[in-house]
Amino acid sequence: MPFARNINLSVSTAALMMLSAPSMSHSPDTMPKGLTTADLGQVEFATSCNDDAQPTFETGLLLLHHMMYRQSAHAFETAAEADSDCAMAQWGIAMTKFHPLWPGGPSPEETEAGRAAVARLAELDPGTPREAAYVEAVTAFYEGEDKTFRERLAAWADKQRQVDEAYPEDLDAAAFDALAQLTMAPRGPDAVPELRDAGARMDALREKAPLHPAGYHYAIHAYDHPALADHALETARGYDTIAPEVPHALHMPSHIFTRLGLWEESAAWNARSAAAVLAQTEGDVIADHYPHAIDYAIYAHLQAGDSAAAESLLAEMGLHPNVENTFGSAYAEAATATRLALERDDWAGAAGLPTDMNPAISWERFPQAVAIRWYAKGIGAARSGDLAAAEGALDQLAELGKVMKARELGYWLALLEAQSKTIEAWVALAREDTNTAVDLMYEAAEVEDRAGKAPVTPGHVLPARELLGDLLLELADGPRAKVAYRAALDTSPNRRRSLAGLERASGE
């Protein structure tokens, strides 16, 4: 597929072009390299901060809505330097530290910085009741010692809803309320009513304020569901009209393209996103937006049948190992090589994947990312006949599960259950225990379907429902295999392996 391959080869070149392109307007020190305020959209948020701090505060707010958290924090810190009494600057710093929709929760360093900002807030006069309401909402996240990330998000979401209700004309109150609503929505099919409502609210916001980033960004997140994705296609294709060089804004449309199986568009937008990260990188650390975009792009190329492009992107990512030490980076680092093996049925290659991964990542912090690699090794070993290695992988997953349970990582525990049952199913099949194999594989598919897909991933590294189809085909059960593949395609349209499996099953 030449289109996708050309996009892949252009990622580094595009980054160089962005660095050399002339700026259209002055870029203040608070802006990421190569960006101007005209590249971010538009907000209007009155505060009690002085005239020096106000414009920089609004820059931070724009970057916050784009989920460019590190850059947003820098802008808010600059606003605080311009006005030491600016409470909303400290509010902004605290808001940048817990990134509600991103899995994994804040790092210890982020939590400490957020609490420091909240402590400073306690010493400041917010200035107005409205600003005080915002301060109360962010403070709710950090209050208490023995709370899970989910409990903190719930406390913040409850207060954020109160801000929205108290100030119904405040567009940013509506935006953050919708974000909180998305954060607390259930996973899987049960999420649809909440997601649809949040999406409709952001559609209405976009009508009122066409340049407000939340109207695009949070709408895309809201409609990032198999039942809703077509509602956001026009919005996704329009996001770059207000943020043409913001890395996360260039990536976000691919959530919808992925849901709809539009692989060329996903590859193209993620190439632009990755290039923008490289072009705007200052210092040694590359933001996690880069590996995140590469993971989505690799997935798109594999679905389009362009393995060479996917391999090239994986090699390019290896040239930039010093990525931000976050869950987003960890997930992408674990998933990319895994996808290349599993999507191409390279079972021996999957079994042989290394367990030592990028040392820039503190892997002990991210057991759910490590589990991806052991899942690949386990299913690869089971399907290539090394049952002892498959059992060893199951042991490793069980140990990771203990850590996840202690940390109350419920969503990832559900996925680990599906991963483990999948490996067990294929081990049972190899041992000719076909009834157990089928039962386990059905159970794995049902668990994974209920869990749904997290925003950090374009798709499970190999869907259990699709593997159910594979297993049924191994048993020459074409009719049931077709049902399994069609169900997989209902969730992930245009998936290459599911389409191929459906074609084989139809010939049974």
SULWO-V194113 format. One record per pair of residues at least 12 apart in sequence whose ideal C-beta (glycine too) atoms are under 6 Angstrom apart, sorted by the first residue. I is the first residue (numbers start at 0). J is the second residue. Records with the same first field share a line. If there is no record, write none. Layout:
I: J  J
This chain:
0: 303  305
2: 263
3: 263  266  300  303  305  308
4: 305  308
6: 266  267  270
7: 308  311  312
10: 270  273  274
13: 274
14: 274  277  278
17: 33  278
18: 278
22: 35
24: 37
29: 55  58  74  77
31: 70  279
32: 279  281
33: 278  279
34: 244
38: 244
39: 61  242
40: 61  210  212  241  242
41: 210
42: 57  60  61
44: 57  60  171
46: 87
47: 126
48: 82  85
49: 82
51: 81
52: 78  81  82  85
55: 74  77  78
56: 78  87  88
58: 74
59: 71  74  75  91
62: 74
63: 94
64: 212  213
65: 212  245  247  248
66: 247
67: 247
68: 95  98
71: 95
72: 92  95
75: 88  91  92
86: 120  123  125
87: 130
89: 116  119  120
90: 133  134  137
92: 116
93: 113  116  117  137
94: 137
96: 109  112  113
97: 140
99: 152  182
100: 182  454
102: 326  453  455
103: 326
104: 148
113: 141
114: 141
117: 138  141
120: 134
129: 166
132: 162  165
135: 158
136: 155  158  159  162
139: 154  155  158
140: 155
147: 407
152: 182
156: 179  183
159: 175  176  179
160: 176
163: 176
170: 204  208
173: 204
174: 213
177: 197  200  201  217
178: 217
180: 193  197
181: 197  220  221
186: 450  451
187: 449  451
191: 226
194: 221  224  227
197: 221
198: 218  221  222
201: 214  217  218
202: 218
210: 241
215: 234  238
216: 251
218: 231  234
219: 231  235  251  254  255
223: 254
225: 490
228: 255  258  259
231: 255
232: 255
235: 252  255
238: 252
244: 275
246: 272  275  276  288
247: 288
249: 268  271  272  275
250: 269  272  292
252: 268
253: 265  268  269  295
257: 457
260: 492  493
262: 299  302  303
265: 299
266: 296  299  300
269: 292  295  296
272: 292
273: 289  292  293
276: 288  289
283: 321
284: 321  323
285: 319  322
286: 323
287: 323  325  327  328
290: 322  328  331
291: 327  331
293: 312  316
294: 331  334  335
295: 457
296: 312
297: 309  312  335  338
298: 457
301: 342
302: 495
309: 339
313: 335
320: 357  359
321: 359
322: 359
324: 360  361
326: 365
329: 360  365  368
330: 368  455
332: 356  357
333: 368  371  372
334: 371  460
337: 371  375  460
338: 460
341: 375  460  461
346: 379  382  383
347: 383
349: 375  379
350: 376  379  380  383  388
352: 372  375  376
366: 399  402  403
367: 408  411
369: 399
370: 396  399  415
371: 460
373: 392  395  396
374: 418
376: 392
377: 389  392  393  422
378: 422
381: 422  425  426
382: 425
386: 426  429
389: 422  426
393: 419  422
396: 415  419
400: 415
413: 446  450
414: 450
416: 446
417: 443  446  447  463
420: 439  442  443
421: 443  463  466
423: 439
424: 436  439  440
440: 467  470
443: 463
444: 463  464  467
447: 463
458: 491
462: 487
464: 483  486  487
465: 487  496  497
467: 483
468: 480  483  484  500
472: 504
477: 504  507
480: 504
481: 504
484: 497  500  501
